[in-house]
Amino acid sequence: MRALRLMFTVISISIICILCCSLVSALNLNEASVMLFWESQPVKVGDRATVWIAFGSECDEQLEIHYVGLNFDWMPPDSFYGLDLSDDPVTIPSYGTYTFDKMIVQIPLDISAGAHRYFIGIEGTQGALASSFSWSSSISTVQISASDEKVYSDLLSQVVSKINEADSANYESAEAQSLLQQAKDERTVAQTSALEWRLQEAISSLENASSFLDQAEAAEQLHAEQKAQLQQLLLYIAVIVIAVVVVAVIAVIWRKRRKMKPKVKRPPLKEELTISGVTFSGGDTVDVVVDNSGTKDFAIAEVWINNEKQVFTTTPPMERIPPNESVHVSLTYAYSKGTSYNVKIVSDRKKIYLVSTTAL
């Protein structure tokens, strides 16, 4: 009788151990895979983003999914955006796939723009014994862009500041004054669009305004240089006239007649460059071919793409490019195929040369 009781106790403990073991299980990382799909990108601060999760089983047992969720680095570790499927679990056969219903993710307004980490968590049961498991994906990242409101606010502040500086400068150049007025008109259009909550249009108008202001500043600088050159030229002419008069007086006094050699009129030197080609390659490399089609040498002072100043190198390396010579300007810029880009070259004399091209 005592042996029978002992045997019953051992059997009971074994059954309890088996049951406990079946309740604690884990799906290995390499036994499943997930992919996250965003309905629209870029994802911005403050967005209500729609996402889908695609799940793939690499397990030879059937899985039953009860919970699926997302954890981002701005959330507590045990907090998730997700789906509670416990009332209607999703069954995934061995090596099967499944795409879960869409989920709404609220991107907080108080997070910083940039890369943010996230992982996907899955809970359910596995196999014929319905062993519970909890599985987490590896860490991935998503790029969160600044909200349109912040982009608009920052850009408006920059444009207003530049307009105030331009007004204080009292431009003399008619071209610069015209460009400044166009910038003010674009600012007004942007503010009107923003009041109607058309922020993308407002941002585009502010970008146009910023471009007009840059062109106005360059035009005024060129005007000032030309004015200084004219004043210097008039001074030279006055000196020459005085010298000619003195020579004429001396000639009369000494009764010497000299034949004056006609002055050879030389055409004025002219700065002119041609952007003869723009090549996109490798996803982030842009090559611009610049030809000196004028009669003056020049140096490339700045290179801009879509109003963003770029770091560049030249091949062959040249401080100044002589007439009838060409140079390759190389720069690193992440571009998108099929998108149009405005390339601007600024010479050391502040002259601006523009070309619009499409990345192929």
C-alpha positions in Angstrom: 0.0 0.0 0.0 2.8 2.4 0.9 4.6 1.6 -2.4 1.4 2.3 -4.3 1.1 5.7 -2.7 4.8 6.4 -3.5 4.3 5.4 -7.1 1.1 7.6 -7.3 3.1 10.6 -5.9 5.9 10.2 -8.4 3.5 9.9 -11.3 1.6 13.1 -10.1 4.8 15.1 -9.9 5.9 13.9 -13.4 2.5 15.0 -14.8 2.8 18.4 -13.1 6.3 18.9 -14.5 5.2 18.0 -18.0 2.3 20.4 -17.8 4.6 23.2 -16.5 7.1 22.6 -19.2 4.4 22.8 -21.8 3.2 26.2 -20.5 6.7 27.8 -20.6 8.1 27.9 -24.1 9.8 30.3 -26.4 9.9 30.6 -30.2 13.5 31.1 -31.3 14.4 34.3 -33.1 15.3 32.4 -36.3 12.0 30.5 -36.3 10.0 33.5 -37.4 10.4 36.7 -39.4 8.4 39.9 -39.6 8.2 42.9 -42.0 6.7 46.3 -41.2 5.0 48.3 -44.0 4.1 52.0 -43.7 1.1 53.2 -45.7 2.9 56.5 -46.5 6.3 57.9 -46.1 8.0 60.0 -44.9 6.7 59.5 -41.4 6.5 62.9 -39.6 6.3 64.0 -36.0 2.7 64.2 -34.9 1.4 61.8 -37.7 -1.2 59.1 -37.2 0.6 56.6 -39.3 -1.0 53.4 -40.7 1.1 50.2 -40.6 0.8 46.6 -41.5 2.9 43.7 -40.1 3.6 40.6 -42.3 4.6 37.5 -40.3 6.4 34.5 -41.7 6.8 31.2 -39.8 10.1 29.3 -40.1 8.8 26.7 -37.6 7.7 23.1 -38.4 4.8 23.4 -36.0 1.5 25.2 -36.3 1.3 28.6 -34.6 -1.7 30.3 -33.1 -1.2 34.1 -32.7 -3.0 35.9 -29.8 -1.3 39.2 -29.6 0.9 41.3 -32.0 2.3 44.7 -31.3 5.0 47.4 -31.9 7.3 49.0 -29.3 9.1 52.3 -30.2 12.0 53.8 -28.3 9.8 56.6 -27.1 7.5 54.1 -25.3 8.1 52.1 -22.1 9.6 48.7 -22.8 6.4 46.9 -21.9 4.0 49.2 -23.8 2.9 48.4 -27.4 0.7 49.6 -30.2 -1.0 46.3 -31.3 -3.8 43.9 -31.9 -5.5 41.7 -29.3 -6.5 38.6 -31.2 -7.2 36.4 -28.1 -10.9 36.2 -28.9 -10.2 35.2 -32.5 -6.7 33.9 -32.8 -4.9 33.7 -36.1 -3.7 30.2 -37.1 -0.5 30.0 -39.1 0.5 26.6 -40.5 4.1 25.5 -40.4 6.3 27.7 -42.7 3.2 29.8 -43.5 2.8 33.5 -43.8 0.2 36.0 -42.7 -0.4 39.8 -42.9 -2.2 41.2 -39.9 -4.9 43.9 -40.1 -3.6 47.5 -40.3 -2.7 49.4 -37.1 -2.7 53.1 -36.3 0.5 54.4 -34.7 0.4 57.9 -33.2 3.8 59.6 -33.6 4.2 61.9 -30.5 4.6 65.6 -31.1 7.4 65.9 -28.5 9.9 63.5 -30.0 12.9 64.6 -32.0 13.2 64.1 -35.7 15.7 61.5 -36.9 16.1 57.7 -36.6 14.0 55.9 -34.0 14.3 52.2 -33.0 11.5 49.7 -32.8 10.8 46.0 -32.4 7.8 43.8 -33.0 6.4 41.5 -30.3 4.3 38.3 -30.9 2.5 36.1 -28.4 0.6 32.9 -29.0 0.7 29.1 -28.7 2.8 26.6 -30.6 2.3 23.0 -31.7 -0.3 20.4 -30.8 0.4 20.9 -27.1 -0.5 24.6 -27.4 2.7 25.7 -25.7 2.7 29.4 -25.0 5.4 31.5 -26.5 6.5 35.1 -26.5 8.7 36.2 -29.5 10.4 39.5 -30.2 12.0 40.6 -33.5 15.4 42.2 -33.8 15.7 46.0 -33.4 14.9 48.0 -36.6 14.9 51.8 -37.2 12.5 54.2 -38.9 13.3 57.7 -40.0 10.9 60.3 -38.5 10.9 63.6 -40.2 10.1 67.0 -38.7 6.4 68.0 -38.9 5.2 70.3 -41.7 4.3 72.9 -39.0 7.9 73.0 -37.7 9.4 73.0 -41.2 7.1 75.9 -42.1 7.8 77.8 -38.9 11.6 77.5 -39.2 11.6 78.4 -42.9 9.3 81.4 -42.4 11.6 82.7 -39.6 14.6 82.4 -41.9 12.9 84.1 -44.8 11.6 87.0 -42.7 15.0 87.5 -41.3 16.6 87.6 -44.7 14.0 90.0 -46.0 14.6 92.3 -43.1 18.4 92.2 -43.9 17.7 92.9 -47.5 15.5 95.9 -46.7 18.1 97.3 -44.4 20.7 97.0 -47.2 18.8 99.4 -49.5 19.6 97.6 -52.7 20.6 99.9 -55.6 20.4 97.2 -58.4 17.1 97.2 -60.2 17.5 93.4 -60.6 18.1 92.9 -56.9 15.1 95.1 -56.1 12.9 93.1 -58.4 14.1 89.8 -56.9 13.5 91.1 -53.4 9.9 92.0 -54.3 9.3 88.5 -55.7 10.6 87.1 -52.4 8.1 89.2 -50.5 5.3 88.1 -52.8 6.2 84.5 -52.3 6.2 85.0 -48.5 2.7 86.5 -48.7 1.5 83.5 -50.7 3.1 81.2 -48.2 1.3 82.8 -45.2 -2.0 82.7 -47.0 -1.5 79.0 -47.8 -0.6 78.3 -44.2 -3.8 80.0 -42.9 -5.7 77.6 -45.1 -3.6 74.7 -43.7 -2.0 74.0 -47.1 1.5 73.6 -45.5 3.2 71.8 -48.3 2.3 74.7 -50.7 3.4 77.2 -48.0 6.8 75.5 -47.6 7.3 75.5 -51.4 6.5 79.2 -51.6 9.0 79.9 -48.8 11.7 77.9 -50.6 11.1 80.0 -53.7 11.3 83.2 -51.5 14.6 82.0 -50.1 16.0 81.3 -53.6 14.9 84.8 -54.8 16.6 86.4 -51.8 19.9 84.6 -52.5 19.7 85.7 -56.1 19.0 89.3 -55.1 22.0 89.4 -52.8 24.2 88.0 -55.6 22.8 90.6 -58.0 23.5 93.4 -55.6 27.0 92.3 -55.0 27.6 92.1 -58.7 26.1 95.6 -59.2 28.5 96.9 -56.5 31.5 95.3 -58.1 30.5 96.7 -61.5 30.0 100.2 -60.0 33.4 100.1 -58.4 35.0 98.9 -61.6 33.2 101.8 -63.5 34.5 104.4 -61.0 38.0 103.0 -61.3 37.7 103.1 -65.1 36.6 106.7 -65.0 39.6 107.5 -62.9 41.9 105.8 -65.3 40.3 107.7 -68.2 40.8 111.0 -66.4 44.5 110.2 -65.8 44.9 109.2 -69.5 43.2 112.5 -70.6 45.5 114.6 -68.5 48.6 112.7 -69.7 47.5 113.2 -73.4 47.0 116.9 -72.8 50.4 117.2 -71.2 52.0 115.3 -74.1 50.2 117.5 -76.6 51.4 120.7 -74.8 54.9 119.4 -74.8 54.6 118.5 -78.5 53.5 122.0 -79.3 56.3 123.6 -77.3 59.0 121.6 -78.8 57.3 121.7 -82.2 57.4 118.0 -82.6 54.9 116.2 -84.4 54.4 112.7 -83.6 52.1 110.3 -85.3 49.8 108.8 -82.8 49.5 105.1 -83.1 45.8 104.1 -83.2 44.8 102.3 -80.1 43.9 98.7 -80.6 40.5 98.1 -79.2 40.4 94.9 -77.4 37.2 93.3 -76.6 36.5 93.3 -72.9 37.2 90.1 -71.1 34.1 88.3 -70.1 33.3 85.6 -67.5 31.0 82.9 -68.8 30.7 79.3 -67.8 28.5 76.6 -69.2 27.1 73.6 -67.3 27.3 71.0 -70.0 26.3 67.9 -68.1 25.0 66.6 -64.8 25.3 62.9 -64.1 23.7 61.0 -61.2 25.2 57.7 -60.1 25.4 55.3 -57.2 22.4 56.8 -55.4 24.5 59.6 -53.8 27.0 60.8 -56.3 26.5 63.8 -58.6 29.0 64.8 -61.3 28.7 68.3 -62.9 30.7 69.2 -66.0 31.6 72.9 -66.1 33.1 74.5 -69.2 34.8 78.0 -69.3 33.1 79.4 -72.4 34.1 83.0 -71.6 37.4 84.9 -72.0 38.2 85.2 -68.2 39.4 82.6 -65.9 37.3 82.0 -62.8 37.1 79.9 -59.6 34.1 77.9 -58.4 33.1 79.4 -55.1 29.9 77.5 -54.3 27.8 74.6 -55.5 24.1 74.3 -54.6 21.5 71.6 -55.2 17.9 72.6 -54.5 19.0 75.6 -52.4 21.3 73.5 -50.3 25.0 74.4 -50.3 27.2 71.3 -51.1 30.8 70.3 -50.4 32.6 69.6 -53.7 35.8 68.6 -55.3 37.1 69.2 -58.9 38.8 66.9 -61.3 41.4 67.8 -62.4 42.1 70.0 -59.2 42.1 73.6 -60.3 42.1 76.8 -58.3 41.0 78.8 -61.3 39.7 77.5 -64.6 41.2 79.1 -67.8 39.2 79.9 -70.9 38.2 76.9 -73.1 38.9 74.5 -70.3 36.5 72.1 -68.5 36.4 70.6 -65.1 34.3 67.9 -63.4 32.7 69.0 -60.1 32.0 66.0 -57.9 29.8 66.0 -54.8 27.9 63.6 -52.6 24.1 64.0 -52.6 21.4 61.5 -51.9 19.0 61.8 -54.8 15.8 60.1 -56.0 15.4 58.8 -59.6 12.9 60.6 -61.6 13.1 63.8 -59.4 14.1 67.1 -60.8 17.0 69.0 -59.2 18.2 72.6 -59.6 22.0 72.8 -59.8 23.5 76.3 -59.1 27.2 77.2 -59.6 28.5 80.5 -58.0 31.8 81.9 -59.3 34.3 83.8 -57.2 32.8 86.9 -58.8 29.4 86.0 -57.4 27.9 85.3 -60.8 25.3 82.6 -60.7 24.7 79.9 -63.3 21.7 77.6 -63.0 20.6 74.4 -64.7 17.6 72.1 -64.0 18.0 68.4 -64.5 16.3 65.1 -63.7 18.0 62.2 -62.0 17.8 59.1 -64.2 
